[in-house]
């Protein structure tokens, strides 16, 4: 077995790839935060039945869920600079599109793709909260935003948490495709290392264990967060 797999090389590769873990986590966390804001906003627009905006949101959700992540990434990476260049030519305003880092395009692409799924998750979670709770909040003098945050959102968060956790774990894995637009994260670093040493099996076994380790840590964190959010659920009800 030692002739097939070099464990010393695996250990060396593990430490050499650690420097790419923060890049992967940065991509996943920032994209998830932005996607959560985008998804929650879209969910509220759908539930509030805002004319005009609702139709735009539905188009975005349909496209966001239908287009593969890598295709979305390519559209953003190759398409956005073209739009910014055209805007600069038409208006004379320098958008600085030549200096936008690939990391920004990667985050935007992941955000747009993940936000479409989170919108449906948040919409279902908000619908799970009894409408009478908001009516009761308004009847005692709360504003819509106060009632939404203090009553509805806290209860919906408990419902949405497991599905949000699954989306985030999937997003960690989705960051592996950003190497195709020159952002070197964990899998990108592994591809470089394996090509240099021609030890593909050992390298990808190490990468698999690192992805598994990150997923395990965040799974535990989400379980703890779910329990903490659930603690306030009764207090959020009227």
MODELLER restraints for C-alpha pairs under 7 A, 6 or more apart:
rsr = mdl.restraints
at = mdl.atoms
rsr.add(forms.Gaussian(group=physical.xy_distance, feature=features.Distance(at['CA:5:A'], at['CA:202:A']), mean=6.36, stdev=0.5))
rsr.add(forms.Gaussian(group=physical.xy_distance, feature=features.Distance(at['CA:10:A'], at['CA:202:A']), mean=5.60, stdev=0.5))
rsr.add(forms.Gaussian(group=physical.xy_distance, feature=features.Distance(at['CA:10:A'], at['CA:203:A']), mean=6.50, stdev=0.5))
rsr.add(forms.Gaussian(group=physical.xy_distance, feature=features.Distance(at['CA:10:A'], at['CA:206:A']), mean=6.32, stdev=0.5))
rsr.add(forms.Gaussian(group=physical.xy_distance, feature=features.Distance(at['CA:13:A'], at['CA:203:A']), mean=6.64, stdev=0.5))
rsr.add(forms.Gaussian(group=physical.xy_distance, feature=features.Distance(at['CA:14:A'], at['CA:206:A']), mean=6.09, stdev=0.5))
rsr.add(forms.Gaussian(group=physical.xy_distance, feature=features.Distance(at['CA:17:A'], at['CA:186:A']), mean=6.66, stdev=0.5))
rsr.add(forms.Gaussian(group=physical.xy_distance, feature=features.Distance(at['CA:17:A'], at['CA:189:A']), mean=6.52, stdev=0.5))
rsr.add(forms.Gaussian(group=physical.xy_distance, feature=features.Distance(at['CA:17:A'], at['CA:190:A']), mean=6.95, stdev=0.5))
rsr.add(forms.Gaussian(group=physical.xy_distance, feature=features.Distance(at['CA:20:A'], at['CA:185:A']), mean=5.14, stdev=0.5))
rsr.add(forms.Gaussian(group=physical.xy_distance, feature=features.Distance(at['CA:20:A'], at['CA:186:A']), mean=4.85, stdev=0.5))
rsr.add(forms.Gaussian(group=physical.xy_distance, feature=features.Distance(at['CA:20:A'], at['CA:189:A']), mean=6.78, stdev=0.5))
rsr.add(forms.Gaussian(group=physical.xy_distance, feature=features.Distance(at['CA:21:A'], at['CA:186:A']), mean=5.82, stdev=0.5))
rsr.add(forms.Gaussian(group=physical.xy_distance, feature=features.Distance(at['CA:23:A'], at['CA:185:A']), mean=5.49, stdev=0.5))
rsr.add(forms.Gaussian(group=physical.xy_distance, feature=features.Distance(at['CA:24:A'], at['CA:175:A']), mean=6.40, stdev=0.5))
rsr.add(forms.Gaussian(group=physical.xy_distance, feature=features.Distance(at['CA:24:A'], at['CA:185:A']), mean=5.39, stdev=0.5))
rsr.add(forms.Gaussian(group=physical.xy_distance, feature=features.Distance(at['CA:24:A'], at['CA:186:A']), mean=6.15, stdev=0.5))
rsr.add(forms.Gaussian(group=physical.xy_distance, feature=features.Distance(at['CA:27:A'], at['CA:107:A']), mean=6.12, stdev=0.5))
rsr.add(forms.Gaussian(group=physical.xy_distance, feature=features.Distance(at['CA:27:A'], at['CA:175:A']), mean=6.75, stdev=0.5))
rsr.add(forms.Gaussian(group=physical.xy_distance, feature=features.Distance(at['CA:28:A'], at['CA:171:A']), mean=5.96, stdev=0.5))
rsr.add(forms.Gaussian(group=physical.xy_distance, feature=features.Distance(at['CA:28:A'], at['CA:172:A']), mean=5.39, stdev=0.5))
rsr.add(forms.Gaussian(group=physical.xy_distance, feature=features.Distance(at['CA:28:A'], at['CA:175:A']), mean=6.71, stdev=0.5))
rsr.add(forms.Gaussian(group=physical.xy_distance, feature=features.Distance(at['CA:31:A'], at['CA:107:A']), mean=5.37, stdev=0.5))
rsr.add(forms.Gaussian(group=physical.xy_distance, feature=features.Distance(at['CA:31:A'], at['CA:110:A']), mean=6.04, stdev=0.5))
rsr.add(forms.Gaussian(group=physical.xy_distance, feature=features.Distance(at['CA:31:A'], at['CA:111:A']), mean=4.87, stdev=0.5))
rsr.add(forms.Gaussian(group=physical.xy_distance, feature=features.Distance(at['CA:32:A'], at['CA:111:A']), mean=6.67, stdev=0.5))
rsr.add(forms.Gaussian(group=physical.xy_distance, feature=features.Distance(at['CA:32:A'], at['CA:168:A']), mean=6.65, stdev=0.5))
rsr.add(forms.Gaussian(group=physical.xy_distance, feature=features.Distance(at['CA:34:A'], at['CA:111:A']), mean=6.16, stdev=0.5))
rsr.add(forms.Gaussian(group=physical.xy_distance, feature=features.Distance(at['CA:35:A'], at['CA:111:A']), mean=4.74, stdev=0.5))
rsr.add(forms.Gaussian(group=physical.xy_distance, feature=features.Distance(at['CA:35:A'], at['CA:112:A']), mean=6.71, stdev=0.5))
rsr.add(forms.Gaussian(group=physical.xy_distance, feature=features.Distance(at['CA:35:A'], at['CA:114:A']), mean=5.87, stdev=0.5))
rsr.add(forms.Gaussian(group=physical.xy_distance, feature=features.Distance(at['CA:35:A'], at['CA:115:A']), mean=4.19, stdev=0.5))
rsr.add(forms.Gaussian(group=physical.xy_distance, feature=features.Distance(at['CA:36:A'], at['CA:115:A']), mean=6.29, stdev=0.5))
rsr.add(forms.Gaussian(group=physical.xy_distance, feature=features.Distance(at['CA:36:A'], at['CA:118:A']), mean=6.49, stdev=0.5))
rsr.add(forms.Gaussian(group=physical.xy_distance, feature=features.Distance(at['CA:38:A'], at['CA:115:A']), mean=5.67, stdev=0.5))
rsr.add(forms.Gaussian(group=physical.xy_distance, feature=features.Distance(at['CA:39:A'], at['CA:115:A']), mean=4.67, stdev=0.5))
rsr.add(forms.Gaussian(group=physical.xy_distance, feature=features.Distance(at['CA:39:A'], at['CA:116:A']), mean=6.23, stdev=0.5))
rsr.add(forms.Gaussian(group=physical.xy_distance, feature=features.Distance(at['CA:39:A'], at['CA:118:A']), mean=4.98, stdev=0.5))
rsr.add(forms.Gaussian(group=physical.xy_distance, feature=features.Distance(at['CA:39:A'], at['CA:119:A']), mean=3.82, stdev=0.5))
rsr.add(forms.Gaussian(group=physical.xy_distance, feature=features.Distance(at['CA:40:A'], at['CA:119:A']), mean=5.75, stdev=0.5))
rsr.add(forms.Gaussian(group=physical.xy_distance, feature=features.Distance(at['CA:40:A'], at['CA:122:A']), mean=6.01, stdev=0.5))
rsr.add(forms.Gaussian(group=physical.xy_distance, feature=features.Distance(at['CA:42:A'], at['CA:57:A']), mean=6.13, stdev=0.5))
rsr.add(forms.Gaussian(group=physical.xy_distance, feature=features.Distance(at['CA:42:A'], at['CA:119:A']), mean=5.77, stdev=0.5))
rsr.add(forms.Gaussian(group=physical.xy_distance, feature=features.Distance(at['CA:43:A'], at['CA:119:A']), mean=5.09, stdev=0.5))
rsr.add(forms.Gaussian(group=physical.xy_distance, feature=features.Distance(at['CA:43:A'], at['CA:120:A']), mean=6.78, stdev=0.5))
rsr.add(forms.Gaussian(group=physical.xy_distance, feature=features.Distance(at['CA:43:A'], at['CA:122:A']), mean=6.03, stdev=0.5))
rsr.add(forms.Gaussian(group=physical.xy_distance, feature=features.Distance(at['CA:43:A'], at['CA:123:A']), mean=4.79, stdev=0.5))
rsr.add(forms.Gaussian(group=physical.xy_distance, feature=features.Distance(at['CA:45:A'], at['CA:53:A']), mean=6.89, stdev=0.5))
rsr.add(forms.Gaussian(group=physical.xy_distance, feature=features.Distance(at['CA:45:A'], at['CA:54:A']), mean=5.97, stdev=0.5))
rsr.add(forms.Gaussian(group=physical.xy_distance, feature=features.Distance(at['CA:46:A'], at['CA:54:A']), mean=5.50, stdev=0.5))
rsr.add(forms.Gaussian(group=physical.xy_distance, feature=features.Distance(at['CA:61:A'], at['CA:116:A']), mean=4.88, stdev=0.5))
rsr.add(forms.Gaussian(group=physical.xy_distance, feature=features.Distance(at['CA:64:A'], at['CA:112:A']), mean=6.64, stdev=0.5))
rsr.add(forms.Gaussian(group=physical.xy_distance, feature=features.Distance(at['CA:64:A'], at['CA:113:A']), mean=5.18, stdev=0.5))
rsr.add(forms.Gaussian(group=physical.xy_distance, feature=features.Distance(at['CA:64:A'], at['CA:116:A']), mean=5.25, stdev=0.5))
rsr.add(forms.Gaussian(group=physical.xy_distance, feature=features.Distance(at['CA:65:A'], at['CA:113:A']), mean=6.84, stdev=0.5))
rsr.add(forms.Gaussian(group=physical.xy_distance, feature=features.Distance(at['CA:65:A'], at['CA:116:A']), mean=6.09, stdev=0.5))
rsr.add(forms.Gaussian(group=physical.xy_distance, feature=features.Distance(at['CA:65:A'], at['CA:117:A']), mean=6.65, stdev=0.5))
rsr.add(forms.Gaussian(group=physical.xy_distance, feature=features.Distance(at['CA:69:A'], at['CA:113:A']), mean=6.24, stdev=0.5))
rsr.add(forms.Gaussian(group=physical.xy_distance, feature=features.Distance(at['CA:70:A'], at['CA:177:A']), mean=6.67, stdev=0.5))
rsr.add(forms.Gaussian(group=physical.xy_distance, feature=features.Distance(at['CA:72:A'], at['CA:109:A']), mean=5.81, stdev=0.5))
rsr.add(forms.Gaussian(group=physical.xy_distance, feature=features.Distance(at['CA:72:A'], at['CA:113:A']), mean=6.98, stdev=0.5))
rsr.add(forms.Gaussian(group=physical.xy_distance, feature=features.Distance(at['CA:73:A'], at['CA:106:A']), mean=6.46, stdev=0.5))
rsr.add(forms.Gaussian(group=physical.xy_distance, feature=features.Distance(at['CA:73:A'], at['CA:109:A']), mean=4.65, stdev=0.5))
rsr.add(forms.Gaussian(group=physical.xy_distance, feature=features.Distance(at['CA:76:A'], at['CA:105:A']), mean=6.20, stdev=0.5))
rsr.add(forms.Gaussian(group=physical.xy_distance, feature=features.Distance(at['CA:76:A'], at['CA:109:A']), mean=5.94, stdev=0.5))
rsr.add(forms.Gaussian(group=physical.xy_distance, feature=features.Distance(at['CA:77:A'], at['CA:105:A']), mean=5.50, stdev=0.5))
rsr.add(forms.Gaussian(group=physical.xy_distance, feature=features.Distance(at['CA:81:A'], at['CA:97:A']), mean=5.78, stdev=0.5))
rsr.add(forms.Gaussian(group=physical.xy_distance, feature=features.Distance(at['CA:84:A'], at['CA:95:A']), mean=6.47, stdev=0.5))
rsr.add(forms.Gaussian(group=physical.xy_distance, feature=features.Distance(at['CA:84:A'], at['CA:97:A']), mean=6.15, stdev=0.5))
rsr.add(forms.Gaussian(group=physical.xy_distance, feature=features.Distance(at['CA:85:A'], at['CA:97:A']), mean=6.88, stdev=0.5))
rsr.add(forms.Gaussian(group=physical.xy_distance, feature=features.Distance(at['CA:88:A'], at['CA:94:A']), mean=5.57, stdev=0.5))
rsr.add(forms.Gaussian(group=physical.xy_distance, feature=features.Distance(at['CA:88:A'], at['CA:95:A']), mean=6.33, stdev=0.5))
rsr.add(forms.Gaussian(group=physical.xy_distance, feature=features.Distance(at['CA:102:A'], at['CA:181:A']), mean=6.73, stdev=0.5))
rsr.add(forms.Gaussian(group=physical.xy_distance, feature=features.Distance(at['CA:102:A'], at['CA:182:A']), mean=6.82, stdev=0.5))
rsr.add(forms.Gaussian(group=physical.xy_distance, feature=features.Distance(at['CA:102:A'], at['CA:183:A']), mean=6.30, stdev=0.5))
rsr.add(forms.Gaussian(group=physical.xy_distance, feature=features.Distance(at['CA:103:A'], at['CA:183:A']), mean=6.17, stdev=0.5))
rsr.add(forms.Gaussian(group=physical.xy_distance, feature=features.Distance(at['CA:106:A'], at['CA:178:A']), mean=6.09, stdev=0.5))
rsr.add(forms.Gaussian(group=physical.xy_distance, feature=features.Distance(at['CA:121:A'], at['CA:160:A']), mean=6.32, stdev=0.5))
rsr.add(forms.Gaussian(group=physical.xy_distance, feature=features.Distance(at['CA:121:A'], at['CA:163:A']), mean=6.99, stdev=0.5))
rsr.add(forms.Gaussian(group=physical.xy_distance, feature=features.Distance(at['CA:122:A'], at['CA:160:A']), mean=6.32, stdev=0.5))
rsr.add(forms.Gaussian(group=physical.xy_distance, feature=features.Distance(at['CA:125:A'], at['CA:156:A']), mean=4.86, stdev=0.5))
rsr.add(forms.Gaussian(group=physical.xy_distance, feature=features.Distance(at['CA:125:A'], at['CA:159:A']), mean=5.54, stdev=0.5))
rsr.add(forms.Gaussian(group=physical.xy_distance, feature=features.Distance(at['CA:125:A'], at['CA:160:A']), mean=5.51, stdev=0.5))
rsr.add(forms.Gaussian(group=physical.xy_distance, feature=features.Distance(at['CA:126:A'], at['CA:152:A']), mean=6.93, stdev=0.5))
rsr.add(forms.Gaussian(group=physical.xy_distance, feature=features.Distance(at['CA:126:A'], at['CA:156:A']), mean=5.21, stdev=0.5))
rsr.add(forms.Gaussian(group=physical.xy_distance, feature=features.Distance(at['CA:129:A'], at['CA:152:A']), mean=6.43, stdev=0.5))
rsr.add(forms.Gaussian(group=physical.xy_distance, feature=features.Distance(at['CA:129:A'], at['CA:155:A']), mean=6.81, stdev=0.5))
rsr.add(forms.Gaussian(group=physical.xy_distance, feature=features.Distance(at['CA:129:A'], at['CA:156:A']), mean=6.44, stdev=0.5))
rsr.add(forms.Gaussian(group=physical.xy_distance, feature=features.Distance(at['CA:133:A'], at['CA:238:A']), mean=6.53, stdev=0.5))
rsr.add(forms.Gaussian(group=physical.xy_distance, feature=features.Distance(at['CA:134:A'], at['CA:147:A']), mean=5.96, stdev=0.5))
rsr.add(forms.Gaussian(group=physical.xy_distance, feature=features.Distance(at['CA:134:A'], at['CA:152:A']), mean=6.86, stdev=0.5))
rsr.add(forms.Gaussian(group=physical.xy_distance, feature=features.Distance(at['CA:137:A'], at['CA:147:A']), mean=5.43, stdev=0.5))
rsr.add(forms.Gaussian(group=physical.xy_distance, feature=features.Distance(at['CA:138:A'], at['CA:144:A']), mean=6.79, stdev=0.5))
rsr.add(forms.Gaussian(group=physical.xy_distance, feature=features.Distance(at['CA:138:A'], at['CA:147:A']), mean=6.84, stdev=0.5))
rsr.add(forms.Gaussian(group=physical.xy_distance, feature=features.Distance(at['CA:150:A'], at['CA:236:A']), mean=6.20, stdev=0.5))
rsr.add(forms.Gaussian(group=physical.xy_distance, feature=features.Distance(at['CA:151:A'], at['CA:236:A']), mean=4.97, stdev=0.5))
rsr.add(forms.Gaussian(group=physical.xy_distance, feature=features.Distance(at['CA:151:A'], at['CA:237:A']), mean=5.98, stdev=0.5))
rsr.add(forms.Gaussian(group=physical.xy_distance, feature=features.Distance(at['CA:154:A'], at['CA:233:A']), mean=6.57, stdev=0.5))
rsr.add(forms.Gaussian(group=physical.xy_distance, feature=features.Distance(at['CA:154:A'], at['CA:236:A']), mean=6.52, stdev=0.5))
rsr.add(forms.Gaussian(group=physical.xy_distance, feature=features.Distance(at['CA:155:A'], at['CA:233:A']), mean=5.59, stdev=0.5))
rsr.add(forms.Gaussian(group=physical.xy_distance, feature=features.Distance(at['CA:155:A'], at['CA:236:A']), mean=6.85, stdev=0.5))
rsr.add(forms.Gaussian(group=physical.xy_distance, feature=features.Distance(at['CA:158:A'], at['CA:226:A']), mean=6.35, stdev=0.5))
rsr.add(forms.Gaussian(group=physical.xy_distance, feature=features.Distance(at['CA:158:A'], at['CA:229:A']), mean=6.13, stdev=0.5))
rsr.add(forms.Gaussian(group=physical.xy_distance, feature=features.Distance(at['CA:158:A'], at['CA:230:A']), mean=5.86, stdev=0.5))
rsr.add(forms.Gaussian(group=physical.xy_distance, feature=features.Distance(at['CA:161:A'], at['CA:226:A']), mean=6.23, stdev=0.5))
rsr.add(forms.Gaussian(group=physical.xy_distance, feature=features.Distance(at['CA:165:A'], at['CA:222:A']), mean=6.25, stdev=0.5))
rsr.add(forms.Gaussian(group=physical.xy_distance, feature=features.Distance(at['CA:169:A'], at['CA:215:A']), mean=6.04, stdev=0.5))
rsr.add(forms.Gaussian(group=physical.xy_distance, feature=features.Distance(at['CA:176:A'], at['CA:185:A']), mean=6.94, stdev=0.5))
rsr.add(forms.Gaussian(group=physical.xy_distance, feature=features.Distance(at['CA:176:A'], at['CA:187:A']), mean=5.48, stdev=0.5))
rsr.add(forms.Gaussian(group=physical.xy_distance, feature=features.Distance(at['CA:179:A'], at['CA:185:A']), mean=6.74, stdev=0.5))
rsr.add(forms.Gaussian(group=physical.xy_distance, feature=features.Distance(at['CA:179:A'], at['CA:188:A']), mean=5.27, stdev=0.5))
rsr.add(forms.Gaussian(group=physical.xy_distance, feature=features.Distance(at['CA:187:A'], at['CA:207:A']), mean=6.92, stdev=0.5))
rsr.add(forms.Gaussian(group=physical.xy_distance, feature=features.Distance(at['CA:190:A'], at['CA:203:A']), mean=6.28, stdev=0.5))
rsr.add(forms.Gaussian(group=physical.xy_distance, feature=features.Distance(at['CA:190:A'], at['CA:207:A']), mean=6.96, stdev=0.5))
rsr.add(forms.Gaussian(group=physical.xy_distance, feature=features.Distance(at['CA:194:A'], at['CA:200:A']), mean=5.02, stdev=0.5))
rsr.add(forms.Gaussian(group=physical.xy_distance, feature=features.Distance(at['CA:194:A'], at['CA:203:A']), mean=5.94, stdev=0.5))
